[in-house]
Amino acid sequence: MRGEFGFLFQHGYAVLFALVLVDQLGVPVPAIPFLIAAGAYAASGHLSPVGILGVAIAASVAAHVFWYEMARRGRGDIL
C-alpha cells in the first residue's frame, strides 16, 4: 500500500485519533475518507471495528471537551 491509506494501515488507531481530533477541533482535514478506509481494513480483518469506533468516539469527546472548557473559562461566544 502506498500513500495516505498505507500510512493508516501501518499506524492505524493513532492516525485515526489524530485525524478525528483535528477535524473536530475545526481544522479542515477530511477525516471521513480515513474512517471509511479504516472500515474497509476492519472488514478485511486488519483493524478491530470496536477499536475504530472507540478511538473515533474518544477523539470526538476530547475535542468537544476542549471546546466546552474554552467557552466555560473564556467568553461564552468563543465561536
N, CA, C, O and CB atoms as a CASP TS submission, in Angstrom:
PFRMAT TS
TARGET T0000
AUTHOR 0000-0000-0000
METHOD Language model
MODEL 1
PARENT N/A
ATOM      1  N   MET     1       0.830  -1.182   0.000  1.00  0.00           N
ATOM      2  CA  MET     1       0.000   0.000   0.000  1.00  0.00           C
ATOM      3  C   MET     1       0.872   1.242   0.000  1.00  0.00           C
ATOM      4  O   MET     1       1.897   1.310   0.679  1.00  0.00           O
ATOM      5  CB  MET     1      -0.943   0.000   1.202  1.00  0.00           C
ATOM      6  N   ARG     2       0.448   2.197  -0.761  1.00  0.00           N
ATOM      7  CA  ARG     2       1.176   3.450  -0.823  1.00  0.00           C
ATOM      8  C   ARG     2       0.239   4.586  -0.467  1.00  0.00           C
ATOM      9  O   ARG     2      -0.983   4.441  -0.493  1.00  0.00           O
ATOM     10  CB  ARG     2       1.795   3.665  -2.216  1.00  0.00           C
ATOM     11  N   GLY     3       0.827   5.702  -0.140  1.00  0.00           N
ATOM     12  CA  GLY     3       0.031   6.899   0.106  1.00  0.00           C
ATOM     13  C   GLY     3      -0.524   6.973   1.514  1.00  0.00           C
ATOM     14  O   GLY     3      -0.028   6.339   2.445  1.00  0.00           O
ATOM     15  N   GLU     4      -1.569   7.768   1.631  1.00  0.00           N
ATOM     16  CA  GLU     4      -2.155   8.038   2.939  1.00  0.00           C
ATOM     17  C   GLU     4      -2.780   6.804   3.556  1.00  0.00           C
ATOM     18  O   GLU     4      -2.680   6.597   4.765  1.00  0.00           O
ATOM     19  CB  GLU     4      -3.188   9.124   2.828  1.00  0.00           C
ATOM     20  N   PHE     5      -3.415   5.990   2.753  1.00  0.00           N
ATOM     21  CA  PHE     5      -4.092   4.838   3.298  1.00  0.00           C
ATOM     22  C   PHE     5      -3.098   3.757   3.725  1.00  0.00           C
ATOM     23  O   PHE     5      -3.393   2.973   4.626  1.00  0.00           O
ATOM     24  CB  PHE     5      -5.070   4.283   2.283  1.00  0.00           C
ATOM     25  N   GLY     6      -1.941   3.706   3.098  1.00  0.00           N
ATOM     26  CA  GLY     6      -0.891   2.800   3.552  1.00  0.00           C
ATOM     27  C   GLY     6      -0.355   3.213   4.906  1.00  0.00           C
ATOM     28  O   GLY     6      -0.046   2.370   5.749  1.00  0.00           O
ATOM     29  N   PHE     7      -0.247   4.517   5.109  1.00  0.00           N
ATOM     30  CA  PHE     7       0.173   5.026   6.413  1.00  0.00           C
ATOM     31  C   PHE     7      -0.870   4.660   7.467  1.00  0.00           C
ATOM     32  O   PHE     7      -0.520   4.304   8.592  1.00  0.00           O
ATOM     33  CB  PHE     7       0.384   6.564   6.363  1.00  0.00           C
ATOM     34  N   LEU     8      -2.145   4.748   7.104  1.00  0.00           N
ATOM     35  CA  LEU     8      -3.213   4.347   8.009  1.00  0.00           C
ATOM     36  C   LEU     8      -3.096   2.863   8.345  1.00  0.00           C
ATOM     37  O   LEU     8      -3.336   2.460   9.483  1.00  0.00           O
ATOM     38  CB  LEU     8      -4.588   4.650   7.391  1.00  0.00           C
ATOM     39  N   PHE     9      -2.730   2.060   7.362  1.00  0.00           N
ATOM     40  CA  PHE     9      -2.590   0.626   7.588  1.00  0.00           C
ATOM     41  C   PHE     9      -1.469   0.332   8.578  1.00  0.00           C
ATOM     42  O   PHE     9      -1.594  -0.581   9.394  1.00  0.00           O
ATOM     43  CB  PHE     9      -2.328  -0.095   6.269  1.00  0.00           C
ATOM     44  N   GLN    10      -0.379   1.090   8.519  1.00  0.00           N
ATOM     45  CA  GLN    10       0.754   0.847   9.412  1.00  0.00           C
ATOM     46  C   GLN    10       0.520   1.368  10.820  1.00  0.00           C
ATOM     47  O   GLN    10       0.925   0.728  11.790  1.00  0.00           O
ATOM     48  CB  GLN    10       1.995   1.479   8.847  1.00  0.00           C
ATOM     49  N   HIS    11      -0.136   2.536  10.947  1.00  0.00           N
ATOM     50  CA  HIS    11      -0.252   3.182  12.256  1.00  0.00           C
ATOM     51  C   HIS    11      -1.682   3.222  12.783  1.00  0.00           C
ATOM     52  O   HIS    11      -1.906   3.697  13.896  1.00  0.00           O
ATOM     53  CB  HIS    11       0.288   4.583  12.179  1.00  0.00           C
ATOM     54  N   GLY    12      -2.610   2.758  12.049  1.00  0.00           N
ATOM     55  CA  GLY    12      -4.000   2.568  12.382  1.00  0.00           C
ATOM     56  C   GLY    12      -4.664   3.520  13.352  1.00  0.00           C
ATOM     57  O   GLY    12      -5.113   4.603  12.976  1.00  0.00           O
ATOM     58  N   TYR    13      -4.719   3.106  14.598  1.00  0.00           N
ATOM     59  CA  TYR    13      -5.525   3.814  15.587  1.00  0.00           C
ATOM     60  C   TYR    13      -4.976   5.205  15.919  1.00  0.00           C
ATOM     61  O   TYR    13      -5.760   6.128  16.143  1.00  0.00           O
ATOM     62  CB  TYR    13      -5.614   2.991  16.850  1.00  0.00           C
ATOM     63  N   ALA    14      -3.677   5.374  15.955  1.00  0.00           N
ATOM     64  CA  ALA    14      -3.097   6.686  16.266  1.00  0.00           C
ATOM     65  C   ALA    14      -3.446   7.701  15.173  1.00  0.00           C
ATOM     66  O   ALA    14      -3.749   8.857  15.470  1.00  0.00           O
ATOM     67  CB  ALA    14      -1.560   6.576  16.424  1.00  0.00           C
ATOM     68  N   VAL    15      -3.402   7.274  13.931  1.00  0.00           N
ATOM     69  CA  VAL    15      -3.745   8.168  12.814  1.00  0.00           C
ATOM     70  C   VAL    15      -5.220   8.546  12.883  1.00  0.00           C
ATOM     71  O   VAL    15      -5.570   9.710  12.689  1.00  0.00           O
ATOM     72  CB  VAL    15      -3.425   7.498  11.450  1.00  0.00           C
ATOM     73  N   LEU    16      -6.075   7.586  13.154  1.00  0.00           N
ATOM     74  CA  LEU    16      -7.500   7.880  13.247  1.00  0.00           C
ATOM     75  C   LEU    16      -7.797   8.834  14.392  1.00  0.00           C
ATOM     76  O   LEU    16      -8.589   9.764  14.240  1.00  0.00           O
ATOM     77  CB  LEU    16      -8.294   6.597  13.421  1.00  0.00           C
ATOM     78  N   PHE    17      -7.164   8.607  15.538  1.00  0.00           N
ATOM     79  CA  PHE    17      -7.383   9.501  16.672  1.00  0.00           C
ATOM     80  C   PHE    17      -6.976  10.921  16.310  1.00  0.00           C
ATOM     81  O   PHE    17      -7.730  11.864  16.550  1.00  0.00           O
ATOM     82  CB  PHE    17      -6.600   9.019  17.904  1.00  0.00           C
ATOM     83  N   ALA    18      -5.791  11.079  15.734  1.00  0.00           N
ATOM     84  CA  ALA    18      -5.295  12.417  15.388  1.00  0.00           C
ATOM     85  C   ALA    18      -6.188  13.087  14.346  1.00  0.00           C
ATOM     86  O   ALA    18      -6.500  14.271  14.477  1.00  0.00           O
ATOM     87  CB  ALA    18      -3.853  12.333  14.864  1.00  0.00           C
ATOM     88  N   LEU    19      -6.600  12.361  13.326  1.00  0.00           N
ATOM     89  CA  LEU    19      -7.424  12.955  12.264  1.00  0.00           C
ATOM     90  C   LEU    19      -8.792  13.366  12.776  1.00  0.00           C
ATOM     91  O   LEU    19      -9.269  14.454  12.456  1.00  0.00           O
ATOM     92  CB  LEU    19      -7.584  11.978  11.108  1.00  0.00           C
ATOM     93  N   VAL    20      -9.430  12.515  13.565  1.00  0.00           N
ATOM     94  CA  VAL    20     -10.752  12.859  14.080  1.00  0.00           C
ATOM     95  C   VAL    20     -10.641  14.016  15.068  1.00  0.00           C
ATOM     96  O   VAL    20     -11.494  14.904  15.070  1.00  0.00           O
ATOM     97  CB  VAL    20     -11.413  11.634  14.753  1.00  0.00           C
ATOM     98  N   LEU    21      -9.613  14.022  15.900  1.00  0.00           N
ATOM     99  CA  LEU    21      -9.422  15.109  16.852  1.00  0.00           C
ATOM    100  C   LEU    21      -9.231  16.439  16.143  1.00  0.00           C
ATOM    101  O   LEU    21      -9.884  17.427  16.481  1.00  0.00           O
ATOM    102  CB  LEU    21      -8.228  14.823  17.749  1.00  0.00           C
ATOM    103  N   VAL    22      -8.348  16.469  15.170  1.00  0.00           N
ATOM    104  CA  VAL    22      -8.076  17.705  14.430  1.00  0.00           C
ATOM    105  C   VAL    22      -9.314  18.147  13.653  1.00  0.00           C
ATOM    106  O   VAL    22      -9.612  19.339  13.585  1.00  0.00           O
ATOM    107  CB  VAL    22      -6.882  17.511  13.468  1.00  0.00           C
ATOM    108  N   ASP    23     -10.029  17.200  13.073  1.00  0.00           N
ATOM    109  CA  ASP    23     -11.257  17.529  12.346  1.00  0.00           C
ATOM    110  C   ASP    23     -12.297  18.128  13.285  1.00  0.00           C
ATOM    111  O   ASP    23     -12.946  19.112  12.932  1.00  0.00           O
ATOM    112  CB  ASP    23     -11.825  16.280  11.654  1.00  0.00           C
ATOM    113  N   GLN    24     -12.465  17.566  14.447  1.00  0.00           N
ATOM    114  CA  GLN    24     -13.457  18.068  15.396  1.00  0.00           C
ATOM    115  C   GLN    24     -13.042  19.387  16.040  1.00  0.00           C
ATOM    116  O   GLN    24     -13.893  20.131  16.528  1.00  0.00           O
ATOM    117  CB  GLN    24     -13.703  17.038  16.471  1.00  0.00           C
ATOM    118  N   LEU    25     -11.755  19.681  16.046  1.00  0.00           N
ATOM    119  CA  LEU    25     -11.296  20.962  16.573  1.00  0.00           C
ATOM    120  C   LEU    25     -11.525  22.102  15.587  1.00  0.00           C
ATOM    121  O   LEU    25     -11.401  23.269  15.957  1.00  0.00           O
ATOM    122  CB  LEU    25      -9.826  20.880  16.929  1.00  0.00           C
ATOM    123  N   GLY    26     -11.856  21.783  14.347  1.00  0.00           N
ATOM    124  CA  GLY    26     -12.215  22.818  13.396  1.00  0.00           C
ATOM    125  C   GLY    26     -11.259  22.990  12.235  1.00  0.00           C
ATOM    126  O   GLY    26     -11.506  23.817  11.358  1.00  0.00           O
ATOM    127  N   VAL    27     -10.190  22.243  12.204  1.00  0.00           N
ATOM    128  CA  VAL    27      -9.250  22.322  11.082  1.00  0.00           C
ATOM    129  C   VAL    27      -9.872  21.568   9.898  1.00  0.00           C
ATOM    130  O   VAL    27     -10.377  20.461  10.081  1.00  0.00           O
ATOM    131  CB  VAL    27      -7.832  21.719  11.470  1.00  0.00           C
ATOM    132  N   PRO    28      -9.846  22.132   8.713  1.00  0.00           N
ATOM    133  CA  PRO    28     -10.494  21.465   7.578  1.00  0.00           C
ATOM    134  C   PRO    28      -9.678  20.284   7.047  1.00  0.00           C
ATOM    135  O   PRO    28      -9.102  20.342   5.960  1.00  0.00           O
ATOM    136  CB  PRO    28     -10.728  22.464   6.458  1.00  0.00           C
ATOM    137  N   VAL    29      -9.646  19.237   7.825  1.00  0.00           N
ATOM    138  CA  VAL    29      -8.966  17.990   7.463  1.00  0.00           C
ATOM    139  C   VAL    29     -10.056  16.942   7.253  1.00  0.00           C
ATOM    140  O   VAL    29     -10.873  16.731   8.149  1.00  0.00           O
ATOM    141  CB  VAL    29      -7.923  17.535   8.579  1.00  0.00           C
ATOM    142  N   PRO    30     -10.092  16.287   6.110  1.00  0.00           N
ATOM    143  CA  PRO    30     -11.154  15.311   5.870  1.00  0.00           C
ATOM    144  C   PRO    30     -10.896  13.990   6.606  1.00  0.00           C
ATOM    145  O   PRO    30     -10.060  13.193   6.182  1.00  0.00           O
ATOM    146  CB  PRO    30     -11.293  15.051   4.371  1.00  0.00           C
ATOM    147  N   ALA    31     -11.603  13.769   7.687  1.00  0.00           N
ATOM    148  CA  ALA    31     -11.441  12.532   8.447  1.00  0.00           C
ATOM    149  C   ALA    31     -12.318  11.411   7.905  1.00  0.00           C
ATOM    150  O   ALA    31     -12.017  10.237   8.119  1.00  0.00           O
ATOM    151  CB  ALA    31     -11.762  12.773   9.912  1.00  0.00           C
ATOM    152  N   ILE    32     -13.386  11.751   7.213  1.00  0.00           N
ATOM    153  CA  ILE    32     -14.346  10.752   6.734  1.00  0.00           C
ATOM    154  C   ILE    32     -13.716   9.727   5.784  1.00  0.00           C
ATOM    155  O   ILE    32     -13.978   8.536   5.950  1.00  0.00           O
ATOM    156  CB  ILE    32     -15.500  11.445   6.034  1.00  0.00           C
ATOM    157  N   PRO    33     -12.895  10.123   4.793  1.00  0.00           N
ATOM    158  CA  PRO    33     -12.300   9.097   3.925  1.00  0.00           C
ATOM    159  C   PRO    33     -11.410   8.119   4.698  1.00  0.00           C
ATOM    160  O   PRO    33     -11.342   6.939   4.355  1.00  0.00           O
ATOM    161  CB  PRO    33     -11.486   9.761   2.822  1.00  0.00           C
ATOM    162  N   PHE    34     -10.738   8.600   5.726  1.00  0.00           N
ATOM    163  CA  PHE    34      -9.894   7.715   6.511  1.00  0.00           C
ATOM    164  C   PHE    34     -10.726   6.784   7.385  1.00  0.00           C
ATOM    165  O   PHE    34     -10.335   5.640   7.620  1.00  0.00           O
ATOM    166  CB  PHE    34      -8.939   8.527   7.371  1.00  0.00           C
ATOM    167  N   LEU    35     -11.863   7.262   7.865  1.00  0.00           N
ATOM    168  CA  LEU    35     -12.760   6.389   8.615  1.00  0.00           C
ATOM    169  C   LEU    35     -13.352   5.306   7.704  1.00  0.00           C
ATOM    170  O   LEU    35     -13.537   4.164   8.125  1.00  0.00           O
ATOM    171  CB  LEU    35     -13.887   7.214   9.269  1.00  0.00           C
ATOM    172  N   ILE    36     -13.642   5.669   6.473  1.00  0.00           N
ATOM    173  CA  ILE    36     -14.139   4.679   5.515  1.00  0.00           C
ATOM    174  C   ILE    36     -13.052   3.652   5.201  1.00  0.00           C
ATOM    175  O   ILE    36     -13.326   2.454   5.129  1.00  0.00           O
ATOM    176  CB  ILE    36     -14.616   5.370   4.217  1.00  0.00           C
ATOM    177  N   ALA    37     -11.827   4.122   5.017  1.00  0.00           N
ATOM    178  CA  ALA    37     -10.718   3.206   4.763  1.00  0.00           C
ATOM    179  C   ALA    37     -10.472   2.302   5.972  1.00  0.00           C
ATOM    180  O   ALA    37     -10.174   1.118   5.810  1.00  0.00           O
ATOM    181  CB  ALA    37      -9.441   3.992   4.417  1.00  0.00           C
ATOM    182  N   ALA    38     -10.594   2.851   7.175  1.00  0.00           N
ATOM    183  CA  ALA    38     -10.435   2.036   8.379  1.00  0.00           C
ATOM    184  C   ALA    38     -11.531   0.978   8.453  1.00  0.00           C
ATOM    185  O   ALA    38     -11.281  -0.147   8.887  1.00  0.00           O
ATOM    186  CB  ALA    38     -10.459   2.920   9.641  1.00  0.00           C
ATOM    187  N   GLY    39     -12.748   1.334   8.028  1.00  0.00           N
ATOM    188  CA  GLY    39     -13.822   0.347   7.982  1.00  0.00           C
ATOM    189  C   GLY    39     -13.526  -0.770   6.990  1.00  0.00           C
ATOM    190  O   GLY    39     -13.850  -1.932   7.237  1.00  0.00           O
ATOM    191  N   ALA    40     -12.911  -0.414   5.868  1.00  0.00           N
ATOM    192  CA  ALA    40     -12.517  -1.442   4.895  1.00  0.00           C
ATOM    193  C   ALA    40     -11.431  -2.343   5.466  1.00  0.00           C
ATOM    194  O   ALA    40     -11.451  -3.555   5.249  1.00  0.00           O
ATOM    195  CB  ALA    40     -12.026  -0.792   3.590  1.00  0.00           C
ATOM    196  N   TYR    41     -10.487  -1.761   6.194  1.00  0.00           N
ATOM    197  CA  TYR    41      -9.452  -2.570   6.845  1.00  0.00           C
ATOM    198  C   TYR    41     -10.057  -3.454   7.927  1.00  0.00           C
ATOM    199  O   TYR    41      -9.599  -4.576   8.143  1.00  0.00           O
ATOM    200  CB  TYR    41      -8.362  -1.668   7.450  1.00  0.00           C
ATOM    201  N   ALA    42     -11.076  -2.958   8.601  1.00  0.00           N
ATOM    202  CA  ALA    42     -11.750  -3.774   9.614  1.00  0.00           C
ATOM    203  C   ALA    42     -12.476  -4.940   8.962  1.00  0.00           C
ATOM    204  O   ALA    42     -12.503  -6.041   9.513  1.00  0.00           O
ATOM    205  CB  ALA    42     -12.740  -2.921  10.429  1.00  0.00           C
ATOM    206  N   ALA    43     -13.064  -4.710   7.795  1.00  0.00           N
ATOM    207  CA  ALA    43     -13.751  -5.783   7.083  1.00  0.00           C
ATOM    208  C   ALA    43     -12.779  -6.855   6.617  1.00  0.00           C
ATOM    209  O   ALA    43     -13.130  -8.031   6.522  1.00  0.00           O
ATOM    210  CB  ALA    43     -14.513  -5.224   5.893  1.00  0.00           C
ATOM    211  N   SER    44     -11.539  -6.431   6.323  1.00  0.00           N
ATOM    212  CA  SER    44     -10.546  -7.417   5.885  1.00  0.00           C
ATOM    213  C   SER    44      -9.806  -8.050   7.053  1.00  0.00           C
ATOM    214  O   SER    44      -8.985  -8.945   6.855  1.00  0.00           O
ATOM    215  CB  SER    44      -9.549  -6.771   4.945  1.00  0.00           C
ATOM    216  N   GLY    45     -10.087  -7.592   8.271  1.00  0.00           N
ATOM    217  CA  GLY    45      -9.501  -8.223   9.448  1.00  0.00           C
ATOM    218  C   GLY    45      -8.229  -7.594   9.963  1.00  0.00           C
ATOM    219  O   GLY    45      -7.611  -8.143  10.875  1.00  0.00           O
ATOM    220  N   HIS    46      -7.809  -6.455   9.416  1.00  0.00           N
ATOM    221  CA  HIS    46      -6.560  -5.818   9.840  1.00  0.00           C
ATOM    222  C   HIS    46      -6.730  -4.904  11.044  1.00  0.00           C
ATOM    223  O   HIS    46      -5.796  -4.733  11.827  1.00  0.00           O
ATOM    224  CB  HIS    46      -5.980  -5.034   8.703  1.00  0.00           C
ATOM    225  N   LEU    47      -7.904  -4.319  11.198  1.00  0.00           N
ATOM    226  CA  LEU    47      -8.196  -3.459  12.347  1.00  0.00           C
ATOM    227  C   LEU    47      -9.480  -3.950  13.004  1.00  0.00           C
ATOM    228  O   LEU    47     -10.294  -4.627  12.376  1.00  0.00           O
ATOM    229  CB  LEU    47      -8.327  -1.958  11.916  1.00  0.00           C
ATOM    230  N   SER    48      -9.649  -3.602  14.270  1.00  0.00           N
ATOM    231  CA  SER    48     -10.837  -4.001  15.005  1.00  0.00           C
ATOM    232  C   SER    48     -11.930  -2.947  14.841  1.00  0.00           C
ATOM    233  O   SER    48     -11.669  -1.759  15.032  1.00  0.00           O
ATOM    234  CB  SER    48     -10.508  -4.215  16.494  1.00  0.00           C
ATOM    235  N   PRO    49     -13.148  -3.360  14.490  1.00  0.00           N
ATOM    236  CA  PRO    49     -14.233  -2.384  14.370  1.00  0.00           C
ATOM    237  C   PRO    49     -14.538  -1.693  15.703  1.00  0.00           C
ATOM    238  O   PRO    49     -14.857  -0.504  15.729  1.00  0.00           O
ATOM    239  CB  PRO    49     -15.490  -3.068  13.844  1.00  0.00           C
ATOM    240  N   VAL    50     -14.442  -2.425  16.788  1.00  0.00           N
ATOM    241  CA  VAL    50     -14.674  -1.839  18.110  1.00  0.00           C
ATOM    242  C   VAL    50     -13.564  -0.841  18.439  1.00  0.00           C
ATOM    243  O   VAL    50     -13.831   0.204  19.033  1.00  0.00           O
ATOM    244  CB  VAL    50     -14.750  -2.945  19.196  1.00  0.00           C
ATOM    245  N   GLY    51     -12.339  -1.148  18.066  1.00  0.00           N
ATOM    246  CA  GLY    51     -11.221  -0.231  18.284  1.00  0.00           C
ATOM    247  C   GLY    51     -11.371   1.048  17.485  1.00  0.00           C
ATOM    248  O   GLY    51     -11.100   2.139  17.987  1.00  0.00           O
ATOM    249  N   ILE    52     -11.801   0.915  16.243  1.00  0.00           N
ATOM    250  CA  ILE    52     -12.013   2.091  15.390  1.00  0.00           C
ATOM    251  C   ILE    52     -13.101   2.978  15.986  1.00  0.00           C
ATOM    252  O   ILE    52     -12.937   4.195  16.077  1.00  0.00           O
ATOM    253  CB  ILE    52     -12.395   1.665  13.948  1.00  0.00           C
ATOM    254  N   LEU    53     -14.198   2.373  16.386  1.00  0.00           N
ATOM    255  CA  LEU    53     -15.295   3.128  16.978  1.00  0.00           C
ATOM    256  C   LEU    53     -14.863   3.800  18.279  1.00  0.00           C
ATOM    257  O   LEU    53     -15.187   4.963  18.518  1.00  0.00           O
ATOM    258  CB  LEU    53     -16.492   2.212  17.229  1.00  0.00           C
ATOM    259  N   GLY    54     -14.137   3.070  19.112  1.00  0.00           N
ATOM    260  CA  GLY    54     -13.671   3.630  20.376  1.00  0.00           C
ATOM    261  C   GLY    54     -12.717   4.792  20.197  1.00  0.00           C
ATOM    262  O   GLY    54     -12.815   5.793  20.908  1.00  0.00           O
ATOM    263  N   VAL    55     -11.797   4.672  19.258  1.00  0.00           N
ATOM    264  CA  VAL    55     -10.831   5.744  19.001  1.00  0.00           C
ATOM    265  C   VAL    55     -11.541   6.974  18.441  1.00  0.00           C
ATOM    266  O   VAL    55     -11.240   8.098  18.843  1.00  0.00           O
ATOM    267  CB  VAL    55      -9.733   5.266  18.023  1.00  0.00           C
ATOM    268  N   ALA    56     -12.472   6.773  17.523  1.00  0.00           N
ATOM    269  CA  ALA    56     -13.195   7.901  16.944  1.00  0.00           C
ATOM    270  C   ALA    56     -14.047   8.615  17.995  1.00  0.00           C
ATOM    271  O   ALA    56     -14.108   9.844  18.013  1.00  0.00           O
ATOM    272  CB  ALA    56     -14.078   7.425  15.789  1.00  0.00           C
ATOM    273  N   ILE    57     -14.693   7.858  18.857  1.00  0.00           N
ATOM    274  CA  ILE    57     -15.506   8.464  19.916  1.00  0.00           C
ATOM    275  C   ILE    57     -14.631   9.191  20.914  1.00  0.00           C
ATOM    276  O   ILE    57     -14.967  10.299  21.333  1.00  0.00           O
ATOM    277  CB  ILE    57     -16.344   7.402  20.631  1.00  0.00           C
ATOM    278  N   ALA    58     -13.506   8.589  21.307  1.00  0.00           N
ATOM    279  CA  ALA    58     -12.603   9.234  22.273  1.00  0.00           C
ATOM    280  C   ALA    58     -12.058  10.552  21.725  1.00  0.00           C
ATOM    281  O   ALA    58     -11.992  11.541  22.454  1.00  0.00           O
ATOM    282  CB  ALA    58     -11.438   8.293  22.628  1.00  0.00           C
ATOM    283  N   ALA    59     -11.673  10.575  20.466  1.00  0.00           N
ATOM    284  CA  ALA    59     -11.150  11.804  19.868  1.00  0.00           C
ATOM    285  C   ALA    59     -12.230  12.866  19.766  1.00  0.00           C
ATOM    286  O   ALA    59     -11.973  14.043  20.020  1.00  0.00           O
ATOM    287  CB  ALA    59     -10.566  11.520  18.487  1.00  0.00           C
ATOM    288  N   SER    60     -13.428  12.462  19.397  1.00  0.00           N
ATOM    289  CA  SER    60     -14.527  13.409  19.283  1.00  0.00           C
ATOM    290  C   SER    60     -14.895  13.991  20.648  1.00  0.00           C
ATOM    291  O   SER    60     -15.127  15.194  20.771  1.00  0.00           O
ATOM    292  CB  SER    60     -15.743  12.733  18.651  1.00  0.00           C
ATOM    293  N   VAL    61     -14.948  13.153  21.654  1.00  0.00           N
ATOM    294  CA  VAL    61     -15.268  13.631  23.004  1.00  0.00           C
ATOM    295  C   VAL    61     -14.168  14.560  23.514  1.00  0.00           C
ATOM    296  O   VAL    61     -14.465  15.573  24.148  1.00  0.00           O
ATOM    297  CB  VAL    61     -15.457  12.440  23.974  1.00  0.00           C
ATOM    298  N   ALA    62     -12.912  14.231  23.249  1.00  0.00           N
ATOM    299  CA  ALA    62     -11.803  15.082  23.688  1.00  0.00           C
ATOM    300  C   ALA    62     -11.894  16.472  23.052  1.00  0.00           C
ATOM    301  O   ALA    62     -11.667  17.478  23.724  1.00  0.00           O
ATOM    302  CB  ALA    62     -10.453  14.426  23.337  1.00  0.00           C
ATOM    303  N   ALA    63     -12.221  16.527  21.779  1.00  0.00           N
ATOM    304  CA  ALA    63     -12.352  17.821  21.107  1.00  0.00           C
ATOM    305  C   ALA    63     -13.547  18.601  21.638  1.00  0.00           C
ATOM    306  O   ALA    63     -13.465  19.818  21.801  1.00  0.00           O
ATOM    307  CB  ALA    63     -12.487  17.625  19.597  1.00  0.00           C
ATOM    308  N   HIS    64     -14.639  17.925  21.907  1.00  0.00           N
ATOM    309  CA  HIS    64     -15.812  18.611  22.432  1.00  0.00           C
ATOM    310  C   HIS    64     -15.574  19.116  23.855  1.00  0.00           C
ATOM    311  O   HIS    64     -16.054  20.189  24.220  1.00  0.00           O
ATOM    312  CB  HIS    64     -17.021  17.681  22.401  1.00  0.00           C
ATOM    313  N   VAL    65     -14.850  18.362  24.643  1.00  0.00           N
ATOM    314  CA  VAL    65     -14.495  18.828  25.995  1.00  0.00           C
ATOM    315  C   VAL    65     -13.601  20.058  25.903  1.00  0.00           C
ATOM    316  O   VAL    65     -13.752  20.993  26.688  1.00  0.00           O
ATOM    317  CB  VAL    65     -13.784  17.705  26.801  1.00  0.00           C
ATOM    318  N   PHE    66     -12.671  20.066  24.952  1.00  0.00           N
ATOM    319  CA  PHE    66     -11.814  21.234  24.746  1.00  0.00           C
ATOM    320  C   PHE    66     -12.656  22.471  24.446  1.00  0.00           C
ATOM    321  O   PHE    66     -12.467  23.519  25.064  1.00  0.00           O
ATOM    322  CB  PHE    66     -10.816  20.979  23.601  1.00  0.00           C
ATOM    323  N   TRP    67     -13.600  22.349  23.483  1.00  0.00           N
ATOM    324  CA  TRP    67     -14.429  23.496  23.132  1.00  0.00           C
ATOM    325  C   TRP    67     -15.329  23.913  24.290  1.00  0.00           C
ATOM    326  O   TRP    67     -15.577  25.102  24.486  1.00  0.00           O
ATOM    327  CB  TRP    67     -15.273  23.179  21.906  1.00  0.00           C
ATOM    328  N   TYR    68     -15.812  22.952  25.049  1.00  0.00           N
ATOM    329  CA  TYR    68     -16.648  23.277  26.203  1.00  0.00           C
ATOM    330  C   TYR    68     -15.841  24.070  27.231  1.00  0.00           C
ATOM    331  O   TYR    68     -16.316  25.080  27.749  1.00  0.00           O
ATOM    332  CB  TYR    68     -17.221  21.990  26.841  1.00  0.00           C
ATOM    333  N   GLU    69     -14.628  23.614  27.525  1.00  0.00           N
ATOM    334  CA  GLU    69     -13.788  24.301  28.503  1.00  0.00           C
ATOM    335  C   GLU    69     -13.373  25.690  28.011  1.00  0.00           C
ATOM    336  O   GLU    69     -13.300  26.627  28.806  1.00  0.00           O
ATOM    337  CB  GLU    69     -12.546  23.462  28.811  1.00  0.00           C
ATOM    338  N   MET    70     -13.107  25.832  26.735  1.00  0.00           N
ATOM    339  CA  MET    70     -12.768  27.143  26.186  1.00  0.00           C
ATOM    340  C   MET    70     -13.933  28.112  26.381  1.00  0.00           C
ATOM    341  O   MET    70     -13.721  29.266  26.752  1.00  0.00           O
ATOM    342  CB  MET    70     -12.403  27.031  24.688  1.00  0.00           C
ATOM    343  N   ALA    71     -15.140  27.660  26.139  1.00  0.00           N
ATOM    344  CA  ALA    71     -16.299  28.527  26.299  1.00  0.00           C
ATOM    345  C   ALA    71     -16.588  28.795  27.766  1.00  0.00           C
ATOM    346  O   ALA    71     -16.998  29.899  28.123  1.00  0.00           O
ATOM    347  CB  ALA    71     -17.517  27.911  25.631  1.00  0.00           C
ATOM    348  N   ARG    72     -16.380  27.803  28.618  1.00  0.00           N
ATOM    349  CA  ARG    72     -16.676  27.972  30.030  1.00  0.00           C
ATOM    350  C   ARG    72     -15.701  28.919  30.706  1.00  0.00           C
ATOM    351  O   ARG    72     -16.105  29.750  31.519  1.00  0.00           O
ATOM    352  CB  ARG    72     -16.659  26.636  30.726  1.00  0.00           C
ATOM    353  N   ARG    73     -14.436  28.805  30.383  1.00  0.00           N
ATOM    354  CA  ARG    73     -13.407  29.621  31.015  1.00  0.00           C
ATOM    355  C   ARG    73     -13.272  31.007  30.397  1.00  0.00           C
ATOM    356  O   ARG    73     -12.880  31.961  31.068  1.00  0.00           O
ATOM    357  CB  ARG    73     -12.090  28.914  30.941  1.00  0.00           C
ATOM    358  N   GLY    74     -13.592  31.107  29.139  1.00  0.00           N
ATOM    359  CA  GLY    74     -13.467  32.398  28.438  1.00  0.00           C
ATOM    360  C   GLY    74     -14.835  33.004  28.262  1.00  0.00           C
ATOM    361  O   GLY    74     -15.729  32.853  29.095  1.00  0.00           O
ATOM    362  N   ARG    75     -14.964  33.672  27.186  1.00  0.00           N
ATOM    363  CA  ARG    75     -16.261  34.254  26.862  1.00  0.00           C
ATOM    364  C   ARG    75     -17.201  33.170  26.360  1.00  0.00           C
ATOM    365  O   ARG    75     -16.756  32.131  25.871  1.00  0.00           O
ATOM    366  CB  ARG    75     -16.114  35.374  25.812  1.00  0.00           C
ATOM    367  N   GLY    76     -18.456  33.405  26.477  1.00  0.00           N
ATOM    368  CA  GLY    76     -19.428  32.430  26.021  1.00  0.00           C
ATOM    369  C   GLY    76     -19.549  32.361  24.508  1.00  0.00           C
ATOM    370  O   GLY    76     -20.086  31.391  23.972  1.00  0.00           O
ATOM    371  N   ASP    77     -19.061  33.369  23.821  1.00  0.00           N
ATOM    372  CA  ASP    77     -19.173  33.390  22.363  1.00  0.00           C
ATOM    373  C   ASP    77     -17.847  33.045  21.688  1.00  0.00           C
ATOM    374  O   ASP    77     -17.386  33.768  20.804  1.00  0.00           O
ATOM    375  CB  ASP    77     -19.653  34.759  21.893  1.00  0.00           C
ATOM    376  N   ILE    78     -17.248  31.956  22.104  1.00  0.00           N
ATOM    377  CA  ILE    78     -15.913  31.566  21.618  1.00  0.00           C
ATOM    378  C   ILE    78     -15.919  31.312  20.109  1.00  0.00           C
ATOM    379  O   ILE    78     -14.928  31.590  19.434  1.00  0.00           O
ATOM    380  CB  ILE    78     -15.422  30.305  22.358  1.00  0.00           C
ATOM    381  N   LEU    79     -17.016  30.793  19.578  1.00  0.00           N
ATOM    382  CA  LEU    79     -17.052  30.504  18.157  1.00  0.00           C
ATOM    383  C   LEU    79     -17.552  31.694  17.379  1.00  0.00           C
ATOM    384  O   LEU    79     -17.650  31.633  16.154  1.00  0.00           O
ATOM    385  CB  LEU    79     -17.918  29.299  17.879  1.00  0.00           C
TER
END
